[in-house]
Structure formats: structure tokens, C-alpha cells
Amino acid sequence: MRVVLDTNVLIDGFNDDFCSEAKLIDSVLSGEMTAVSTQKIINEYRLILRRLIDDRDYRTRLENFFAMLEDVDAEYVDAVIDDEEDMKFLEAAVGGEVDAIVTSDKHLLDVGEVDGVRIITPDEAWRRTEDEAGGAQEWRSLVQGWGINSHDKEA
């Protein structure tokens, strides 16, 4: 799944290693999920990191997360939202052709969808990630049940 993570996801991921937000960050770090951003978003991430996070380990984790981000060009979005500062997430999502914007911001959630990109909560994003991973696991189990090893090569 390709996503744009709102800054609040990174902040909330600090509170509990087992919350959906932390799991989403870990999914990006492991390469299971792709997060995209623009320079505007990175600037906001780094500003918030400096202001709100003083835990050295979490800062390192987020720096590793930043290194995994796919840089995309923002694309104009014709939408009306309550907080104009949040337009950068919509523009990155459309420019990066993502599946979803992940946020706990009510203003963004109220938009629901823009240019085919859904705006969802971290819990919903994590459920979708688990469903996709579960489907892949079911397929691997089925194939193994047929006696086919995905590592076998035909001669």
C-alpha cells in the first residue's frame, strides 16, 4: 500500500510501540508499505520532531523512516478544507498516486476522499495492511499445500 502519513501519525507513534501508528511506521521501515512525501511535508516532520520528541531512540527511528520516504512532486488539488496547511498532504497524495492519506485529523477525515485517494484513520490503515498481508500469507499457504516451493526453479 502507498500512503501519505500525516504528522500526527508520527507523533502518536511515539506513545505506544503497539499502536497502529507505530505499526505503520514499522511497516514503512521494513519496506512492506511505501510512504511518500514532498519537501514541505519533510520540513513539517522535522520541525515537529525537533519541538515535540526528545527521546533519542525514537528520533533515530524517525530519521530511518525519513530515509525510506519516496519523494514526490505535489500536484494541484481542487478541494476545500478547513485547515489550508493540510493541503500539502492532499497534494502529495495525488502527486504520489497513493492509496490513502493516513491521519487522525478530523478536518482531513471529514474530506473523506480527494481525486480517488481515500483519507483514513491509522487503525483503518493498519487493518488494510494486515488484510493485504493475510491474503498473501493465505496464498503462500495454499501454494505450499500444493507442494510447490516458491524458491524452486524449473530446469
VENBEL-V252322 format. One record per residue. N is the residue number from 1. PSI is psi in whole degrees, -180 to 180 (NA if undefined). Layout:
n=<N:N>
psi=<PSI:PSI>
This chain:
n=<1:2:3:4:5:6:7:8:9:10:11:12:13:14:15:16:17:18:19:20:21:22:23:24:25:26:27:28:29:30:31:32:33:34:35:36:37:38:39:40:41:42:43:44:45:46:47:48:49:50:51:52:53:54:55:56:57:58:59:60:61:62:63:64:65:66:67:68:69:70:71:72:73:74:75:76:77:78:79:80:81:82:83:84:85:86:87:88:89:90:91:92:93:94:95:96:97:98:99:100:101:102:103:104:105:106:107:108:109:110:111:112:113:114:115:116:117:118:119:120:121:122:123:124:125:126:127:128:129:130:131:132:133:134:135:136:137:138:139:140:141:142:143:144:145:146:147:148:149:150:151:152:153:154:155>
psi=<138:131:162:127:125:154:-34:-25:-41:-38:-48:-27:-19:-28:-31:121:-16:4:162:-40:-45:-39:-36:-43:-45:-36:-36:-44:-34:-8:4:-23:147:125:137:158:168:172:-36:-42:-45:-43:-43:-45:-50:-37:-48:-41:-47:-38:-37:-21:117:1:118:-42:-42:-37:-43:-43:-44:-36:-40:-39:-47:-38:-23:-12:140:121:128:163:136:146:137:136:130:88:153:122:158:-37:103:-27:-24:-7:-30:-31:-40:-44:-38:-40:-45:-44:-35:2:54:167:-34:154:131:124:161:10:116:-37:-42:-42:-35:-26:-39:-55:145:127:42:1:121:148:117:164:162:-39:-43:-41:-43:-40:-43:-41:-45:-41:-44:-43:-39:-41:-41:-40:-42:-42:-45:-42:-42:-47:-42:-34:-27:-5:19:128:124:-14:-11:140:141:145:NA>
